[in-house]
Amino acid sequence: MKISKKYSHLNGEEYLIVHHKKLYNEIINVIKSIDADKLKVKISKEKNMVNKKLFSPVHLNKEFNSKFRNLGWQESRYSYYITLNRELMEKSILLSAKEQKKFLLEHGEKNPIFSYNQTDFVKDKVAIEVQFGKYSFVAYDLFVKHMLFYSGGVINLGIEILPTKKMQSEMSSGIAYFEGEVYNVMRHGRNNPPVPLLILGIEP
């Protein structure tokens, strides 16, 4: 596969080149090493594509998972407690989950709600999400998950790997694609979401 398109938000790619060039090369090499044509094994049952061979999200994800794990990229979980008091949230956000709960209880929250987010691949404070899923999953990654990890001090950069429209046209309907998701980010303005991102569009 290859990186066909790139979108750098809040200097995401520039940060990667300056501070983590080796990691960037790892990501590029992982993408290049995957032979997507061998993963075109899903037989469509959709009306307009009956019996057509499509790229399989399950098999693609397994390939990416295996290759990134072999290079030391690990799953990371960010745990936190929810408060709707903005002042308390801002003061507690960089604390550990245990310290957050203690802090919130001491400042009047009677029953702080525990929650967490997890991302599949993190290394040297860089997070990668490989998405061959529905639109809503990508929106959650870009506007919630990466931002939570960033504001919590877990990462300095979020990377989203998506199929281009060209590749998505040979997948099941409803799967998010690079051009559409970059358009959504651009519509929110230059500083939203407030986290450095690099969105990569890949295809065979």
N, C-alpha and C positions, 0 to 999 in steps of 0.2 A: 504494500500500500504506500501511498505518498500523502504528504501534506499539500493540498491543493490551494487552500485559502487560509489566511490568518487575520485575526482582529485583536489588536492590543488595546486594552482599556486601562486608563490611568497608568500608562507606561509599564504594563505587565511584561511584555516581551523584552523591553529595554532592561528592566530589573533582572530578568532571567539571564540575559546575555552578559551583563556586567558582573553579577554576583554568583551565578550558577551555570556557567557555560557548559560544564561537564554534565550536569543534569539535563540541560537542554539537548545535548547530543545524545544522551541515553534515550530520551523521549523520541527523538527523531529516528534513532536506530531501531527502537521497538516497533514503531509504525512501519518502517521500511521492511522489517523482517517478517511481517504478516502477509501471507498469500491469501487474499480475500476470495479469490476464485475457487479455492479449495473448500471454502466455507459457504458456498452457494448451494446449500443442501436442503433448504426449507421448501416444501412443495405447497404452493399457494392454493387456498380453497376459496379465495375471494372471487366474486362474480366476473370482474374484469381482468383477472389474472389466473384463471383456473388452470392448475397443473404446471404453472410456470415456476421455474427454480428461482428462489430468492435468497439473498444473503440472510443468514441466520444470526439474529442478535445473541442467542444463547451461545453459539459456537464462537462468535467474535469476542464476546466477553470472556470466555474461558481462555482464549489465546492471549488476550491482553493481560488477564489476571496472572497467568503462568509466567509470562515474560517479565512483567513488572516485579512480581514477587522474587524471581530469581536475581533481580538486581537490587534487592533490599528495600523496595518500597513496601510499606506496611500500612495496614488499616489503622485509623486513629479515631478515637471517640472523644468528643468534647461534652462533658456533663455540666449542667448548670441548674440554677433555681430561678423560677419565673417570679417576677414582681412587676406590677403595673405602675409602680412609683418610679418615675424616670430618674429622680435624683439618687434613689437607692440603687437602681440598676446601674447607673454610670459609675457609682462608687464601688460596686461589688463585682463588676464584670471580669476584672482581671484576677480575682481571687479563685482559689480552688473551689470545687463544688462544696466541700465540707465547710470551708471558711465562709462561703456565700451564705449557706444555710444559717450558720451561727450569727453572721452579721445581720441578716434580714430579721431573724427572731429577736435580736437585741434592739432592732429599730422598728418594732411594732407589727411585723408581718406574722400573723398567727399560724398560718399553714402554708409555707412556701411550697410551690409545686415543683417537683423534680422533673427534669427533662434532659434529653441528650440528642446529639446528632453524630453521625459517623460518616467518614469518607474512606473510600477503598484504598487509596494510595497516597501516602505522605512520606516525604523524605526531606531533611534539611529545611523544614518549614515551608515546603512547597507541596500543595495538594493537587491531585489529578482526579477528575471524574471522567470516566469513559461512558458516554451515553448513547445507547441505541434504543432508548425507550420513548415514551410518549412526551408530548410537549410539556405537560405539567411537571414532569420530573426534572427537566432541564431548567425551567423557570425557578423551581425550588432550589436547585443547585446554585444558580447565578444570583438570585436575589435573597436567599435565606442562608443556605448552608455555608457557602464560601465566606459570606459576611460574618456569620457567627464565629467561625474558626478564626477569622482575621481579627475581629474585635476582641476575641478572647485570648489573643496572643499566641495561638497555636500555629498559625501560618502567616507568611508574608505575601503569598501569591496563590491564586487559584487558577487552575488550568482545566478547561473543558474541551474534551475531544468529541467531535460530532461528525456524522456523515455529511457530505455535501448534498445538495439537491440531486445531483447526478447519481450518486450512490443510493440515496433514499428512494429514488424512483424504482429501484430494483429491490425494495424491501416491502414489508407489509405496510398497509396504510396507517396513518396516525403517528408515525415515527418522526421525531423532531429532526430538523436539518440545519446546517450551519447558517445559511443565508437568512432563514426566517428568524432564528434566535439572535443573530447579530442585529438584525433590524429592530427587534424588540428592545435590545439593550440601547441602541442608538436613539430610539424614541424617548427613552427616559432621561436623556440629557447626558452631558459629558461627565458629570460627577456621580452618576447613579447607575449601579450600586456603588457605594463608597469603599470599594476594595479593588486592588490591582488584579486584573484578569488577563489571561491569554486564551482566546478561543481558537481552536484549530479545526479546520474542515478537512476531512480525509476522504480518500476514495481509492479504488484499485488503480 
